[in-house]
Amino acid sequence: MQDALAIVVLILSATLRVATPLILGALAGLFSERSGIIDIGLEGKMLASAFAAATVAALSNSAWIALAAGIAVAGLFALVHGYACITQRGNQVVSGIALNMLAAGLTVVLGNAWFHRGGQTPTLSAEARFMPSDMPGAAAVHDLPVLGPLYEGLIGGHNLIVYAALAAVPLTHWVVGRTRFGLRLRAVGENPQAVDTAGISVAWLRYRAVLLCGLLTGIAGTYLAIAQNAGFSRDMTAGQGYIALAALIFGKWRPYGALGASLMFGLLDAIAIRLQGVRVVGVGEVPVQLIQALPYLLTVILLAGFIGKADAPKAAGTPYGKER
Amino acid sequence: MRGARAPLPHWVDVGLIPLANVASALLIAGVIVLAIGENPLSAVGVLLAGALGDSEGIGYTLYYATNFVFTGLAVAVAFHAGLFNIGGEGQATLGGLGVGLVLLAGDGHLPFAALLPLALLAATGFGAAWALVPAWLQAYRGSHIVITTIMFNFLAAALMVYLMVNVLIAPGSMSPESREFGPAAYLPQMHEVLVPLGVKLTATPLNLSVALAAALCVFVWLLLWHTPFGFELRTAGHSAAAAVYAGVRPRRVVMISMCLSGAIAGCVGLNEIMGVHHRLLLNFTAGYGFAGIAVALMGRNHPVGIVLAGLLFGILSQGGTELAFAMPAITRDMIVVIQGLVILFSGALPQLSRPGFEWLFAVLSRRAPALWNA
């Protein structure tokens, strides 16, 4: 019983840690796509900000300055994406791919040139990272059955960004669903002509949405480099930006839906890691790759309309011009 | 006010603006090299010497270019049908898997003359099959092909890792690689092929696939611009709604064009698995599928342009390898940076330089109207 509880707590807290960048990435994509700008460049922005955060953390030894750098670089990438998609009215998918490749190449080229470690950044010390912190009173409840381990291991014991990501979900829900900005944001993603007719700038709204996307991917990348890991390594996002995109779609472009999908994908990953090389009675060795491929598979099935219906914002992908 | 555009001569639109886009990309790459602390001009020198300086360099350049042409053509065929296939990476992976399975099964029993058509069939068939599912989902279930092809890239990668680690790994091997094929299953390399003709080349990975790539360029050109189906495909790509009135069935076009696209991308597997590695292994696609987007955009989705763009990227790949030796500060990843920049400027910001050219030509036509109107 005690062991089972310990394993459950371990798996669930691992789920939270894995899901954090997915939640942030999915919310980032939510702002962008609800405004009508498709963003398949979440991966690239996360990777670029991870590199920036790790580099600045190594130089400044401060996690907060590193966070600022990560956000700044992701914001810069977001601005380029915005300029291409909003001002130049270019192809949004193409721009996203371009920025992903740029990030993949540039982080290794610059990392290798600056640190001479084949694209890795130096290993960071504890003060240059966001470290897990104990919940207040964790020692007091330590000996309580069930509640003790839950409080200490699941609710507590994470770093700041994990809680920030969880807090970002209701915040996004409120901003998108209840504020004037959010209403206009959703309107511009569905019918930009109407918004324009009402005398509101489509471009300025979309630029703000894209910048929010940069902010959140910046936090996600920073988390990967200096909270979850102690430095940057090449291609360290390893598709998490795309899984975040899948979570956004799976959550039907809604904050709580995205949270649920991120947690589910995180749980799958945590279980996959746990099951590596383990023989399950009756099944034999579970193919870990299958579990890891499930987020992609489920998203394909959902998009095909086999489980519910996922409708993208109507204007997503089409550049807006007044003269149409 | 945007939109009211002065007409520019055709050759500026097709020639000068695309060149300016590539030049912008290379210029920024040069600035990055400068920022690293190396001289971009001497880097270009090393790069060109490494890629074109001797027959070995040229052989490698053409070998890389072969893959770029395959994936570039694949992207272009889908693009003309109005579809954005970013699943080239996965389709190439499956193509290689097909080649590997055929050769692992048949290399002991069948002669080369039987293995080659079977391998070609497997490369194109597996690639097409992997594109067929996203195509079907797009045509009949309304899922967005961009998202499904992205997901299928990851699914292909997961499938491949599973098969290599658990099923196809050679007994006793530490790395996830299959056993080596028998010599009957080697695609002849060009330095062997040309010996009877009296041509002596340095040994390079360049193999018969390069001929296949050339043939496919002609095939795609004929198909798209000189057959009724090519006309249907391009019509559907321009406007699916209008195509319906012209008697085109858009769903059929989606299915066939994606299968063609996947089949062409699958040929990367033939080049890599049968031509070079002679065994099945992981990550042999090495980003060619994504690079194909850059190749297609730069080549303006035309076979001639794709060959030129493929050669440029071949030069960058081979020259980049030499450059990494000569200037260790610049790694081969610089090529990915350049690919990204080319996609950004040619694909996402194609009209960036247009106002500049419009201004230039407005000034020119005022200063020298006679010259201009001639």
Chai-1 contact restraints between the chains, C-beta under 6 A:
chainA,res_idxA,chainB,res_idxB,connection_type,confidence,min_distance_angstrom,max_distance_angstrom,comment,restraint_id
A,A84,B,A348,contact,1.0,0.0,6.0,A-B,restraint_1
A,A84,B,L349,contact,1.0,0.0,6.0,A-B,restraint_2
A,Q88,B,L349,contact,1.0,0.0,6.0,A-B,restraint_3
A,G90,B,A348,contact,1.0,0.0,6.0,A-B,restraint_4
A,G90,B,L349,contact,1.0,0.0,6.0,A-B,restraint_5
A,N91,B,A348,contact,1.0,0.0,6.0,A-B,restraint_6
A,V93,B,F84,contact,1.0,0.0,6.0,A-B,restraint_7
A,V93,B,V146,contact,1.0,0.0,6.0,A-B,restraint_8
A,V94,B,G347,contact,1.0,0.0,6.0,A-B,restraint_9
A,V94,B,A348,contact,1.0,0.0,6.0,A-B,restraint_10
A,S95,B,A348,contact,1.0,0.0,6.0,A-B,restraint_11
A,I97,B,I293,contact,1.0,0.0,6.0,A-B,restraint_12
A,I97,B,I343,contact,1.0,0.0,6.0,A-B,restraint_13
A,A98,B,G340,contact,1.0,0.0,6.0,A-B,restraint_14
A,A98,B,I343,contact,1.0,0.0,6.0,A-B,restraint_15
A,A98,B,L344,contact,1.0,0.0,6.0,A-B,restraint_16
A,A98,B,A348,contact,1.0,0.0,6.0,A-B,restraint_17
A,M101,B,V336,contact,1.0,0.0,6.0,A-B,restraint_18
A,M101,B,Q339,contact,1.0,0.0,6.0,A-B,restraint_19
A,M101,B,G340,contact,1.0,0.0,6.0,A-B,restraint_20
A,L102,B,G340,contact,1.0,0.0,6.0,A-B,restraint_21
A,A104,B,V336,contact,1.0,0.0,6.0,A-B,restraint_22
A,G105,B,D333,contact,1.0,0.0,6.0,A-B,restraint_23
A,G105,B,V336,contact,1.0,0.0,6.0,A-B,restraint_24
A,G105,B,V337,contact,1.0,0.0,6.0,A-B,restraint_25
A,G105,B,G340,contact,1.0,0.0,6.0,A-B,restraint_26
A,L106,B,V337,contact,1.0,0.0,6.0,A-B,restraint_27
A,V108,B,D333,contact,1.0,0.0,6.0,A-B,restraint_28
A,V109,B,T331,contact,1.0,0.0,6.0,A-B,restraint_29
A,V109,B,D333,contact,1.0,0.0,6.0,A-B,restraint_30
A,V109,B,M334,contact,1.0,0.0,6.0,A-B,restraint_31
A,V109,B,V337,contact,1.0,0.0,6.0,A-B,restraint_32
A,N112,B,T331,contact,1.0,0.0,6.0,A-B,restraint_33
A,A113,B,I36,contact,1.0,0.0,6.0,A-B,restraint_34
A,A113,B,A329,contact,1.0,0.0,6.0,A-B,restraint_35
A,P287,B,Y162,contact,1.0,0.0,6.0,A-B,restraint_36
A,Q289,B,A158,contact,1.0,0.0,6.0,A-B,restraint_37
A,Q289,B,V161,contact,1.0,0.0,6.0,A-B,restraint_38
A,Q289,B,Y162,contact,1.0,0.0,6.0,A-B,restraint_39
A,A293,B,L155,contact,1.0,0.0,6.0,A-B,restraint_40
A,A293,B,A158,contact,1.0,0.0,6.0,A-B,restraint_41
A,Y296,B,M151,contact,1.0,0.0,6.0,A-B,restraint_42
A,Y296,B,F154,contact,1.0,0.0,6.0,A-B,restraint_43
A,Y296,B,L155,contact,1.0,0.0,6.0,A-B,restraint_44
A,T299,B,M151,contact,1.0,0.0,6.0,A-B,restraint_45
A,V300,B,T148,contact,1.0,0.0,6.0,A-B,restraint_46
A,V300,B,M151,contact,1.0,0.0,6.0,A-B,restraint_47
A,L303,B,S143,contact,1.0,0.0,6.0,A-B,restraint_48
A,A304,B,L137,contact,1.0,0.0,6.0,A-B,restraint_49
A,A304,B,R141,contact,1.0,0.0,6.0,A-B,restraint_50
A,A304,B,S143,contact,1.0,0.0,6.0,A-B,restraint_51
A,G305,B,R141,contact,1.0,0.0,6.0,A-B,restraint_52
A,E323,B,G3,contact,1.0,0.0,6.0,A-B,restraint_53
